Amino acid sequence: MKQPYTSLIIAGAAPDTGNHGVTALSQSAVIGLQQRGVSQFTILDHGRGLRPGAPDGWQMKAAIARLALKGGRRIYTADNMRNARLRQMFRLSAPILNTLAGADAMLDVSGGDSFTDLYGPRRFEQIILPKMMALDSGTPLILMPQTYGPFHHAKTRALAQRIIRRATMAYARDINSFERLKTLLGADFDPAKHRLGVDLAFGLPSAKPARTIEPGTVGINVSGLLWNDPDGAAQRFGLTADYRAVLIALSRHVLAAGHPLLLVPHVTPENGGESDLVACRALKAVLRDILSGRHDNAVTVCEDARDPISLKGVIAETCWFTGARMHATIAALSSATPVANMAYSGKARGVFDCYGAADQVFDMRNLSTGHMTEALIDAFEDRDAQRTVLETWRPFAERRWTVQMDTIAEAARPDTHIGETADA
């Protein structure tokens, strides 16, 4: 029997990955929906079993629990999504199935940009299985603002189309994604159900930094994905610019201009393979060697802000910010802090366009090392003009975020769903 309050499942935005961009998605969703009367959330993550309580540091009034649902080879465990899917097919119980039975809706974020077959069949399976389990449980599925595709294989494309068509609502987070969503749906596109929104992280609040950020400080997010294995990253993403060389040249220009430099990690997994913290420390060491210790006191690694809200507060205090991690740059964008994105894929341009800042996305797949460096230096020098642009666009983006959260909250309430799910 359904409870009188609204109980939602948040999927595809686990807060325990060390990726603060993904955590920002789940935290923003909970904050926005809690303000609209949702009183209970279950967040799917990679822990063990069902654990009452919000992640460390979250200040929430709503009741929050975390439930493990993960991929991997341990198919014999109750937390494994293949195990749960098989149990569903044979009408057996599983923790996620029991939770779905008592939920009013599943809100699925797909990590913001992972509803695609671009990352291989295993990742695609992990993205679609929670969605399929919700739909086959009769629990309304709301696809939160995200990108859709690309889908390079007919089978994965067909599966994605079936899921989207059955969803109660589907939001795209930028105009490019919205056009792809419409293409996927074809004649089934319904403007009441399929909508254009903005990235969830636009609504994330910020906290004042624990320590003072010196005026004029420039912030750089150093991506461990690109720095720690530069040859592998260049081959994987087709980069024509040398990422390390660009950051070193940009940093030298900033320091020579008399600005303190703050290196900001936004992904800090425990294994360190793609850790931005490792990369930030490495860039600081390189600059110390190249500059023979000059400016050493002017280069700092931000190590004390370990959650999205704190990181956004730090980034908002900089006079200009750049980085390759999109949600690090979204923290600046949504704070009206002048920012440039060092793009290694096509996902950033549409999101920046929501703030009238598409011209501040510089693609490392198309620019040489020299041209990339020049573009970033020009953006840095023109930061005051960009701040004016961002402050002009900010109310429009905030209004769009407010409207989308109002609509999602209404769609998720019992007996008020927009449309009915259709058979796949």
Secondary structure, 3 states (H helix, E strand, C coil): CCCCCCEEEEECCCCCCCEHHHHHHHHHHHHHHHCCCCCEEEEEECCCCEEECCCCCCCCCCEEEEEECECCCCCCCCCEHHHHHHHHHCCCCCHHHHHHHCCCEEEECCCCCCCCCCCCHHHHHHHHHHHHHHHHHCCCEEEEEECCCCCCCHHHHHHHHHHHHHCCEEEECCHHHHHHHHHHHHHHCCCCCEEECCCHHHHCCCCCCCCCCCCCCEEEECCHHHHCCHHHHHHHHCCCCCHHHHHHHHHHHHHHCCCCEEECCCECCCCCCCCHHHHHHHHHHHHHHHCCCCCHHHEEECCCCCCHHHHHHHHHCCCEEEECCHHHHHHHHCCCCCEEEEECCCHHHHHHHCCCCHHHEEECCCCCHHHHHHHHHHHHHCHHHHHHHHHHHHHHHHHHHHHHHHHHHHHHCCCCCCCCCCCC
